Amino acid sequence: MQKFVGTGVALVTPFTPESEVDEIALRKIVRFQIENGIDYLVVLGTTAESATLTSEEKERVKQIVIDENNGELPLVLGVGGNSTQQVVDQLQNDNLTGFDALLSVSPFYNKPTQEGIYQHFKQVAQATKMPIILYNVPGRTASNMLPHTVARLASDFENIIGIKEAAGDLVQAMQLIDNCPKDFLVISGDDMITLPMVLAGGAGVISVIGEGFPEDFSRMVALGLDRKVDEAYELHYKLAPAIDMIFEEGNPAGIKVVFQKLGLSTAVVRLPLVEASANLKYRIHEFMDSLANA
């Protein structure tokens, strides 16, 4: 699945000042990715604030992205939850036309055992023929999908093609790369350790910072995949301050400030998230001005 090697981005859902889905802004953001080197788009992931979108809004977001993308980049759809049966029902009943793969998060809140995680994804994999990218993010799910569980799933189900690994643990990422089948995609879900993961044998990233700085970040990943280490790290350290800042007050509050500064959307998020503070907005704007003037 070479189409998912490189830089994918987890798209935000932009809102109007009245907190409605902003179609014009979403189209601008999709176009911004296409024109600046991003390899694929992830729709309705955590960064999209999908937990606060209605079913109707989710369908609208999907159709807007499909329409604006117009077949230019591969599309990945976020489909996951903490009820296995609900995820299976969604896969069997929703219209998945236009998407090339699914991103499915490990069940959250329930805190399943490793066997429970395996059985969950067994049901998910058997419910669809579409390629599935697992998503491990213990900071949100309260359970860590361990490398031996991932390797077992990768070996047992041919449509489980990769994992977005966001445990923030480079050793665990290396264990995944070492223990999973050679064609299995280990994709970084942590922007700050993307380059070390790529250099260790990872397939790239599904990024947040990448959608705000797509040209530099996708170039960094490409250089890493080409083993041009010094050039890649130059870009890493160039963007590292921004990576820290955009997650300082939660995601996607920070990255939406970047889009506000770029004139692509507002910085509005939905409760229980709140907009970035004035101080954080100032520092992000200052950093972007320094890049522009460098």
Disulfide bonds with the S-S distance in Angstrom:
none
